[in-house]
Amino acid sequence: MDIFLRPDFARICGFTATDLKNLFGDRFAELLASLKFMGEMDATATPFDLEAKILNWRGGYNFDGEP
């Protein structure tokens, strides 16, 4: 059974912006360093810039239409 589009399961599919910070925030520095090294982010970028980039990649996609 595909639960992805069922409203009663929408909140368990994917990550919220808060989830990204709470679950992966400790890895932002390492990811930021890698992206800078690869030229994917400016050398002066901060963890806040990375968070904005991740949220942009994520695109705000959700399954229940709620922000």
HTML snippet that shows the backbone in 3Dmol.js (N, CA, C, O; Angstrom):
<script src="https://3Dmol.org/build/3Dmol-min.js"></script>
<div id="view" style="width:600px;height:400px;position:relative"></div>
<script>
const pdb = `
ATOM      1  N   MET A   1       0.840  -1.183   0.000  1.00  0.00           N
ATOM      2  CA  MET A   1       0.000   0.000   0.000  1.00  0.00           C
ATOM      3  C   MET A   1       0.886   1.248   0.000  1.00  0.00           C
ATOM      4  O   MET A   1       1.787   1.375   0.829  1.00  0.00           O
ATOM      5  N   ASP A   2       0.629   2.150  -0.917  1.00  0.00           N
ATOM      6  CA  ASP A   2       1.381   3.399  -1.009  1.00  0.00           C
ATOM      7  C   ASP A   2       0.760   4.417  -0.060  1.00  0.00           C
ATOM      8  O   ASP A   2      -0.377   4.845  -0.256  1.00  0.00           O
ATOM      9  N   ILE A   3       1.518   4.806   0.975  1.00  0.00           N
ATOM     10  CA  ILE A   3       0.991   5.732   1.977  1.00  0.00           C
ATOM     11  C   ILE A   3       1.399   7.179   1.741  1.00  0.00           C
ATOM     12  O   ILE A   3       0.936   8.067   2.458  1.00  0.00           O
ATOM     13  N   PHE A   4       2.245   7.439   0.766  1.00  0.00           N
ATOM     14  CA  PHE A   4       2.823   8.763   0.592  1.00  0.00           C
ATOM     15  C   PHE A   4       1.795   9.868   0.415  1.00  0.00           C
ATOM     16  O   PHE A   4       2.014  10.970   0.919  1.00  0.00           O
ATOM     17  N   LEU A   5       0.714   9.639  -0.255  1.00  0.00           N
ATOM     18  CA  LEU A   5      -0.253  10.689  -0.520  1.00  0.00           C
ATOM     19  C   LEU A   5      -1.447  10.672   0.429  1.00  0.00           C
ATOM     20  O   LEU A   5      -2.385  11.451   0.259  1.00  0.00           O
ATOM     21  N   ARG A   6      -1.419   9.798   1.415  1.00  0.00           N
ATOM     22  CA  ARG A   6      -2.506   9.742   2.389  1.00  0.00           C
ATOM     23  C   ARG A   6      -2.266  10.786   3.476  1.00  0.00           C
ATOM     24  O   ARG A   6      -1.216  10.774   4.119  1.00  0.00           O
ATOM     25  N   PRO A   7      -3.222  11.687   3.690  1.00  0.00           N
ATOM     26  CA  PRO A   7      -3.041  12.766   4.675  1.00  0.00           C
ATOM     27  C   PRO A   7      -2.682  12.275   6.073  1.00  0.00           C
ATOM     28  O   PRO A   7      -1.935  12.948   6.783  1.00  0.00           O
ATOM     29  N   ASP A   8      -3.193  11.125   6.480  1.00  0.00           N
ATOM     30  CA  ASP A   8      -2.899  10.640   7.828  1.00  0.00           C
ATOM     31  C   ASP A   8      -1.458  10.162   7.983  1.00  0.00           C
ATOM     32  O   ASP A   8      -1.012   9.924   9.105  1.00  0.00           O
ATOM     33  N   PHE A   9      -0.727  10.019   6.891  1.00  0.00           N
ATOM     34  CA  PHE A   9       0.679   9.607   6.937  1.00  0.00           C
ATOM     35  C   PHE A   9       1.637  10.684   6.439  1.00  0.00           C
ATOM     36  O   PHE A   9       2.850  10.477   6.445  1.00  0.00           O
ATOM     37  N   ALA A  10       1.117  11.820   6.011  1.00  0.00           N
ATOM     38  CA  ALA A  10       1.926  12.854   5.362  1.00  0.00           C
ATOM     39  C   ALA A  10       3.098  13.326   6.212  1.00  0.00           C
ATOM     40  O   ALA A  10       4.166  13.605   5.667  1.00  0.00           O
ATOM     41  N   ARG A  11       2.939  13.423   7.494  1.00  0.00           N
ATOM     42  CA  ARG A  11       3.984  13.971   8.361  1.00  0.00           C
ATOM     43  C   ARG A  11       5.129  12.994   8.617  1.00  0.00           C
ATOM     44  O   ARG A  11       6.162  13.399   9.150  1.00  0.00           O
ATOM     45  N   ILE A  12       4.980  11.735   8.258  1.00  0.00           N
ATOM     46  CA  ILE A  12       6.084  10.785   8.471  1.00  0.00           C
ATOM     47  C   ILE A  12       6.920  10.595   7.213  1.00  0.00           C
ATOM     48  O   ILE A  12       7.932   9.895   7.246  1.00  0.00           O
ATOM     49  N   CYS A  13       6.516  11.203   6.114  1.00  0.00           N
ATOM     50  CA  CYS A  13       7.214  11.045   4.839  1.00  0.00           C
ATOM     51  C   CYS A  13       8.052  12.281   4.563  1.00  0.00           C
ATOM     52  O   CYS A  13       7.516  13.339   4.237  1.00  0.00           O
ATOM     53  N   GLY A  14       9.362  12.150   4.693  1.00  0.00           N
ATOM     54  CA  GLY A  14      10.242  13.270   4.407  1.00  0.00           C
ATOM     55  C   GLY A  14      10.728  13.948   5.672  1.00  0.00           C
ATOM     56  O   GLY A  14      10.533  13.444   6.778  1.00  0.00           O
ATOM     57  N   PHE A  15      11.363  15.098   5.496  1.00  0.00           N
ATOM     58  CA  PHE A  15      11.954  15.849   6.589  1.00  0.00           C
ATOM     59  C   PHE A  15      11.421  17.265   6.598  1.00  0.00           C
ATOM     60  O   PHE A  15      11.243  17.874   5.544  1.00  0.00           O
ATOM     61  N   THR A  16      11.166  17.788   7.782  1.00  0.00           N
ATOM     62  CA  THR A  16      10.829  19.203   7.916  1.00  0.00           C
ATOM     63  C   THR A  16      12.132  19.990   8.010  1.00  0.00           C
ATOM     64  O   THR A  16      13.203  19.403   8.162  1.00  0.00           O
ATOM     65  N   ALA A  17      12.043  21.318   7.920  1.00  0.00           N
ATOM     66  CA  ALA A  17      13.231  22.153   8.080  1.00  0.00           C
ATOM     67  C   ALA A  17      13.824  21.945   9.474  1.00  0.00           C
ATOM     68  O   ALA A  17      15.045  21.917   9.632  1.00  0.00           O
ATOM     69  N   THR A  18      12.975  21.802  10.467  1.00  0.00           N
ATOM     70  CA  THR A  18      13.449  21.553  11.837  1.00  0.00           C
ATOM     71  C   THR A  18      14.159  20.212  11.921  1.00  0.00           C
ATOM     72  O   THR A  18      15.193  20.095  12.579  1.00  0.00           O
ATOM     73  N   ASP A  19      13.609  19.198  11.256  1.00  0.00           N
ATOM     74  CA  ASP A  19      14.263  17.883  11.231  1.00  0.00           C
ATOM     75  C   ASP A  19      15.664  17.987  10.652  1.00  0.00           C
ATOM     76  O   ASP A  19      16.609  17.409  11.188  1.00  0.00           O
ATOM     77  N   LEU A  20      15.797  18.731   9.549  1.00  0.00           N
ATOM     78  CA  LEU A  20      17.113  18.868   8.914  1.00  0.00           C
ATOM     79  C   LEU A  20      18.131  19.414   9.899  1.00  0.00           C
ATOM     80  O   LEU A  20      19.248  18.904   9.996  1.00  0.00           O
ATOM     81  N   LYS A  21      17.742  20.458  10.632  1.00  0.00           N
ATOM     82  CA  LYS A  21      18.673  21.066  11.592  1.00  0.00           C
ATOM     83  C   LYS A  21      18.953  20.128  12.761  1.00  0.00           C
ATOM     84  O   LYS A  21      20.104  19.945  13.156  1.00  0.00           O
ATOM     85  N   ASN A  22      17.896  19.537  13.311  1.00  0.00           N
ATOM     86  CA  ASN A  22      18.064  18.700  14.499  1.00  0.00           C
ATOM     87  C   ASN A  22      18.775  17.380  14.207  1.00  0.00           C
ATOM     88  O   ASN A  22      19.583  16.919  15.014  1.00  0.00           O
ATOM     89  N   LEU A  23      18.486  16.781  13.081  1.00  0.00           N
ATOM     90  CA  LEU A  23      19.051  15.468  12.765  1.00  0.00           C
ATOM     91  C   LEU A  23      20.394  15.533  12.052  1.00  0.00           C
ATOM     92  O   LEU A  23      21.238  14.653  12.226  1.00  0.00           O
ATOM     93  N   PHE A  24      20.592  16.573  11.252  1.00  0.00           N
ATOM     94  CA  PHE A  24      21.787  16.617  10.415  1.00  0.00           C
ATOM     95  C   PHE A  24      22.655  17.851  10.629  1.00  0.00           C
ATOM     96  O   PHE A  24      23.709  17.978  10.007  1.00  0.00           O
ATOM     97  N   GLY A  25      22.227  18.760  11.498  1.00  0.00           N
ATOM     98  CA  GLY A  25      22.945  20.011  11.720  1.00  0.00           C
ATOM     99  C   GLY A  25      24.399  19.817  12.111  1.00  0.00           C
ATOM    100  O   GLY A  25      25.254  20.628  11.757  1.00  0.00           O
ATOM    101  N   ASP A  26      24.682  18.745  12.838  1.00  0.00           N
ATOM    102  CA  ASP A  26      26.066  18.498  13.251  1.00  0.00           C
ATOM    103  C   ASP A  26      26.949  18.107  12.073  1.00  0.00           C
ATOM    104  O   ASP A  26      28.172  18.061  12.209  1.00  0.00           O
ATOM    105  N   ARG A  27      26.357  17.827  10.935  1.00  0.00           N
ATOM    106  CA  ARG A  27      27.125  17.452   9.741  1.00  0.00           C
ATOM    107  C   ARG A  27      27.259  18.601   8.751  1.00  0.00           C
ATOM    108  O   ARG A  27      27.936  18.465   7.732  1.00  0.00           O
ATOM    109  N   PHE A  28      26.616  19.736   9.044  1.00  0.00           N
ATOM    110  CA  PHE A  28      26.646  20.871   8.122  1.00  0.00           C
ATOM    111  C   PHE A  28      28.070  21.360   7.870  1.00  0.00           C
ATOM    112  O   PHE A  28      28.416  21.676   6.731  1.00  0.00           O
ATOM    113  N   ALA A  29      28.892  21.428   8.897  1.00  0.00           N
ATOM    114  CA  ALA A  29      30.257  21.943   8.727  1.00  0.00           C
ATOM    115  C   ALA A  29      31.048  21.074   7.760  1.00  0.00           C
ATOM    116  O   ALA A  29      31.756  21.587   6.894  1.00  0.00           O
ATOM    117  N   GLU A  30      30.929  19.765   7.906  1.00  0.00           N
ATOM    118  CA  GLU A  30      31.646  18.843   7.014  1.00  0.00           C
ATOM    119  C   GLU A  30      31.127  18.959   5.584  1.00  0.00           C
ATOM    120  O   GLU A  30      31.911  19.002   4.636  1.00  0.00           O
ATOM    121  N   LEU A  31      29.818  19.010   5.434  1.00  0.00           N
ATOM    122  CA  LEU A  31      29.237  19.148   4.101  1.00  0.00           C
ATOM    123  C   LEU A  31      29.620  20.480   3.477  1.00  0.00           C
ATOM    124  O   LEU A  31      29.939  20.551   2.290  1.00  0.00           O
ATOM    125  N   LEU A  32      29.586  21.531   4.280  1.00  0.00           N
ATOM    126  CA  LEU A  32      29.958  22.858   3.779  1.00  0.00           C
ATOM    127  C   LEU A  32      31.400  22.869   3.286  1.00  0.00           C
ATOM    128  O   LEU A  32      31.688  23.415   2.221  1.00  0.00           O
ATOM    129  N   ALA A  33      32.301  22.273   4.046  1.00  0.00           N
ATOM    130  CA  ALA A  33      33.704  22.205   3.630  1.00  0.00           C
ATOM    131  C   ALA A  33      33.845  21.457   2.309  1.00  0.00           C
ATOM    132  O   ALA A  33      34.609  21.873   1.438  1.00  0.00           O
ATOM    133  N   SER A  34      33.117  20.361   2.158  1.00  0.00           N
ATOM    134  CA  SER A  34      33.177  19.583   0.915  1.00  0.00           C
ATOM    135  C   SER A  34      32.644  20.382  -0.264  1.00  0.00           C
ATOM    136  O   SER A  34      33.236  20.374  -1.344  1.00  0.00           O
ATOM    137  N   LEU A  35      31.521  21.075  -0.058  1.00  0.00           N
ATOM    138  CA  LEU A  35      30.939  21.863  -1.149  1.00  0.00           C
ATOM    139  C   LEU A  35      31.835  23.028  -1.545  1.00  0.00           C
ATOM    140  O   LEU A  35      31.929  23.373  -2.723  1.00  0.00           O
ATOM    141  N   LYS A  36      32.490  23.630  -0.565  1.00  0.00           N
ATOM    142  CA  LYS A  36      33.451  24.694  -0.879  1.00  0.00           C
ATOM    143  C   LYS A  36      34.614  24.135  -1.677  1.00  0.00           C
ATOM    144  O   LYS A  36      35.030  24.740  -2.665  1.00  0.00           O
ATOM    145  N   PHE A  37      35.143  22.998  -1.267  1.00  0.00           N
ATOM    146  CA  PHE A  37      36.269  22.363  -1.949  1.00  0.00           C
ATOM    147  C   PHE A  37      35.908  22.045  -3.398  1.00  0.00           C
ATOM    148  O   PHE A  37      36.727  22.229  -4.299  1.00  0.00           O
ATOM    149  N   MET A  38      34.682  21.567  -3.625  1.00  0.00           N
ATOM    150  CA  MET A  38      34.241  21.201  -4.973  1.00  0.00           C
ATOM    151  C   MET A  38      33.790  22.407  -5.787  1.00  0.00           C
ATOM    152  O   MET A  38      33.442  22.268  -6.960  1.00  0.00           O
ATOM    153  N   GLY A  39      33.793  23.593  -5.175  1.00  0.00           N
ATOM    154  CA  GLY A  39      33.366  24.786  -5.890  1.00  0.00           C
ATOM    155  C   GLY A  39      31.865  24.935  -6.000  1.00  0.00           C
ATOM    156  O   GLY A  39      31.377  25.753  -6.780  1.00  0.00           O
ATOM    157  N   GLU A  40      31.128  24.158  -5.229  1.00  0.00           N
ATOM    158  CA  GLU A  40      29.660  24.223  -5.267  1.00  0.00           C
ATOM    159  C   GLU A  40      29.119  25.341  -4.388  1.00  0.00           C
ATOM    160  O   GLU A  40      27.962  25.739  -4.527  1.00  0.00           O
ATOM    161  N   MET A  41      29.952  25.849  -3.484  1.00  0.00           N
ATOM    162  CA  MET A  41      29.571  26.976  -2.640  1.00  0.00           C
ATOM    163  C   MET A  41      30.744  27.922  -2.532  1.00  0.00           C
ATOM    164  O   MET A  41      31.902  27.508  -2.592  1.00  0.00           O
ATOM    165  N   ASP A  42      30.434  29.203  -2.371  1.00  0.00           N
ATOM    166  CA  ASP A  42      31.450  30.234  -2.240  1.00  0.00           C
ATOM    167  C   ASP A  42      32.334  29.972  -1.022  1.00  0.00           C
ATOM    168  O   ASP A  42      31.873  29.430  -0.018  1.00  0.00           O
ATOM    169  N   ALA A  43      33.588  30.352  -1.116  1.00  0.00           N
ATOM    170  CA  ALA A  43      34.542  30.117  -0.026  1.00  0.00           C
ATOM    171  C   ALA A  43      34.155  30.846   1.258  1.00  0.00           C
ATOM    172  O   ALA A  43      34.599  30.461   2.339  1.00  0.00           O
ATOM    173  N   THR A  44      33.344  31.880   1.158  1.00  0.00           N
ATOM    174  CA  THR A  44      32.939  32.635   2.354  1.00  0.00           C
ATOM    175  C   THR A  44      31.589  32.176   2.912  1.00  0.00           C
ATOM    176  O   THR A  44      31.084  32.761   3.870  1.00  0.00           O
ATOM    177  N   ALA A  45      31.005  31.131   2.317  1.00  0.00           N
ATOM    178  CA  ALA A  45      29.691  30.646   2.754  1.00  0.00           C
ATOM    179  C   ALA A  45      29.732  30.177   4.208  1.00  0.00           C
ATOM    180  O   ALA A  45      30.738  29.654   4.689  1.00  0.00           O
ATOM    181  N   THR A  46      28.624  30.381   4.879  1.00  0.00           N
ATOM    182  CA  THR A  46      28.490  30.004   6.290  1.00  0.00           C
ATOM    183  C   THR A  46      27.522  28.822   6.418  1.00  0.00           C
ATOM    184  O   THR A  46      26.850  28.461   5.453  1.00  0.00           O
ATOM    185  N   PRO A  47      27.455  28.228   7.602  1.00  0.00           N
ATOM    186  CA  PRO A  47      26.449  27.172   7.816  1.00  0.00           C
ATOM    187  C   PRO A  47      25.026  27.662   7.542  1.00  0.00           C
ATOM    188  O   PRO A  47      24.180  26.884   7.100  1.00  0.00           O
ATOM    189  N   PHE A  48      24.755  28.936   7.798  1.00  0.00           N
ATOM    190  CA  PHE A  48      23.433  29.482   7.488  1.00  0.00           C
ATOM    191  C   PHE A  48      23.177  29.488   5.986  1.00  0.00           C
ATOM    192  O   PHE A  48      22.054  29.237   5.547  1.00  0.00           O
ATOM    193  N   ASP A  49      24.214  29.774   5.193  1.00  0.00           N
ATOM    194  CA  ASP A  49      24.092  29.727   3.734  1.00  0.00           C
ATOM    195  C   ASP A  49      23.811  28.300   3.271  1.00  0.00           C
ATOM    196  O   ASP A  49      23.003  28.071   2.372  1.00  0.00           O
ATOM    197  N   LEU A  50      24.492  27.351   3.902  1.00  0.00           N
ATOM    198  CA  LEU A  50      24.277  25.943   3.551  1.00  0.00           C
ATOM    199  C   LEU A  50      22.851  25.536   3.881  1.00  0.00           C
ATOM    200  O   LEU A  50      22.196  24.861   3.087  1.00  0.00           O
ATOM    201  N   GLU A  51      22.370  25.940   5.039  1.00  0.00           N
ATOM    202  CA  GLU A  51      20.991  25.606   5.413  1.00  0.00           C
ATOM    203  C   GLU A  51      20.008  26.150   4.384  1.00  0.00           C
ATOM    204  O   GLU A  51      19.063  25.459   4.004  1.00  0.00           O
ATOM    205  N   ALA A  52      20.222  27.371   3.936  1.00  0.00           N
ATOM    206  CA  ALA A  52      19.356  27.965   2.915  1.00  0.00           C
ATOM    207  C   ALA A  52      19.429  27.169   1.618  1.00  0.00           C
ATOM    208  O   ALA A  52      18.413  26.957   0.955  1.00  0.00           O
ATOM    209  N   LYS A  53      20.637  26.729   1.256  1.00  0.00           N
ATOM    210  CA  LYS A  53      20.813  25.935   0.028  1.00  0.00           C
ATOM    211  C   LYS A  53      20.080  24.597   0.143  1.00  0.00           C
ATOM    212  O   LYS A  53      19.419  24.163  -0.800  1.00  0.00           O
ATOM    213  N   ILE A  54      20.199  23.952   1.297  1.00  0.00           N
ATOM    214  CA  ILE A  54      19.517  22.671   1.504  1.00  0.00           C
ATOM    215  C   ILE A  54      18.007  22.860   1.424  1.00  0.00           C
ATOM    216  O   ILE A  54      17.315  22.062   0.791  1.00  0.00           O
ATOM    217  N   LEU A  55      17.497  23.900   2.055  1.00  0.00           N
ATOM    218  CA  LEU A  55      16.058  24.156   1.990  1.00  0.00           C
ATOM    219  C   LEU A  55      15.620  24.447   0.569  1.00  0.00           C
ATOM    220  O   LEU A  55      14.506  24.094   0.183  1.00  0.00           O
ATOM    221  N   ASN A  56      16.481  25.089  -0.222  1.00  0.00           N
ATOM    222  CA  ASN A  56      16.173  25.326  -1.626  1.00  0.00           C
ATOM    223  C   ASN A  56      16.156  24.010  -2.411  1.00  0.00           C
ATOM    224  O   ASN A  56      15.272  23.787  -3.238  1.00  0.00           O
ATOM    225  N   TRP A  57      17.144  23.135  -2.146  1.00  0.00           N
ATOM    226  CA  TRP A  57      17.166  21.814  -2.797  1.00  0.00           C
ATOM    227  C   TRP A  57      15.883  21.056  -2.459  1.00  0.00           C
ATOM    228  O   TRP A  57      15.260  20.435  -3.320  1.00  0.00           O
ATOM    229  N   ARG A  58      15.514  21.124  -1.200  1.00  0.00           N
ATOM    230  CA  ARG A  58      14.326  20.435  -0.707  1.00  0.00           C
ATOM    231  C   ARG A  58      13.084  21.006  -1.375  1.00  0.00           C
ATOM    232  O   ARG A  58      12.118  20.284  -1.621  1.00  0.00           O
ATOM    233  N   GLY A  59      13.109  22.284  -1.666  1.00  0.00           N
ATOM    234  CA  GLY A  59      12.038  22.916  -2.414  1.00  0.00           C
ATOM    235  C   GLY A  59      10.729  23.061  -1.657  1.00  0.00           C
ATOM    236  O   GLY A  59       9.715  23.415  -2.259  1.00  0.00           O
ATOM    237  N   GLY A  60      10.719  22.802  -0.366  1.00  0.00           N
ATOM    238  CA  GLY A  60       9.486  22.914   0.392  1.00  0.00           C
ATOM    239  C   GLY A  60       8.475  21.829   0.089  1.00  0.00           C
ATOM    240  O   GLY A  60       7.311  21.933   0.476  1.00  0.00           O
ATOM    241  N   TYR A  61       8.909  20.797  -0.595  1.00  0.00           N
ATOM    242  CA  TYR A  61       7.991  19.723  -0.976  1.00  0.00           C
ATOM    243  C   TYR A  61       7.397  19.077   0.262  1.00  0.00           C
ATOM    244  O   TYR A  61       8.097  18.801   1.236  1.00  0.00           O
ATOM    245  N   ASN A  62       6.111  18.845   0.208  1.00  0.00           N
ATOM    246  CA  ASN A  62       5.451  18.111   1.290  1.00  0.00           C
ATOM    247  C   ASN A  62       4.302  17.317   0.691  1.00  0.00           C
ATOM    248  O   ASN A  62       3.947  17.491  -0.475  1.00  0.00           O
ATOM    249  N   PHE A  63       3.733  16.452   1.500  1.00  0.00           N
ATOM    250  CA  PHE A  63       2.713  15.553   0.992  1.00  0.00           C
ATOM    251  C   PHE A  63       1.283  15.954   1.356  1.00  0.00           C
ATOM    252  O   PHE A  63       0.326  15.417   0.800  1.00  0.00           O
ATOM    253  N   ASP A  64       1.139  16.900   2.294  1.00  0.00           N
ATOM    254  CA  ASP A  64      -0.217  17.234   2.717  1.00  0.00           C
ATOM    255  C   ASP A  64      -0.613  18.677   2.407  1.00  0.00           C
ATOM    256  O   ASP A  64      -1.693  19.111   2.807  1.00  0.00           O
ATOM    257  N   GLY A  65       0.230  19.421   1.709  1.00  0.00           N
ATOM    258  CA  GLY A  65      -0.089  20.780   1.342  1.00  0.00           C
ATOM    259  C   GLY A  65       0.139  21.793   2.448  1.00  0.00           C
ATOM    260  O   GLY A  65      -0.081  22.987   2.240  1.00  0.00           O
ATOM    261  N   GLU A  66       0.573  21.352   3.614  1.00  0.00           N
ATOM    262  CA  GLU A  66       0.857  22.269   4.721  1.00  0.00           C
ATOM    263  C   GLU A  66       2.285  22.771   4.598  1.00  0.00           C
ATOM    264  O   GLU A  66       3.166  22.033   4.158  1.00  0.00           O
ATOM    265  N   PRO A  67       2.526  24.048   4.991  1.00  0.00           N
ATOM    266  CA  PRO A  67       3.899  24.571   4.900  1.00  0.00           C
ATOM    267  C   PRO A  67       4.840  23.891   5.877  1.00  0.00           C
ATOM    268  O   PRO A  67       6.026  24.219   5.921  1.00  0.00           O
TER     269      PRO A  67
END
`;
const viewer = $3Dmol.createViewer("view");
viewer.addModel(pdb, "pdb");
viewer.setStyle({}, {cartoon: {color: "spectrum"}});
viewer.zoomTo();
viewer.render();
</script>
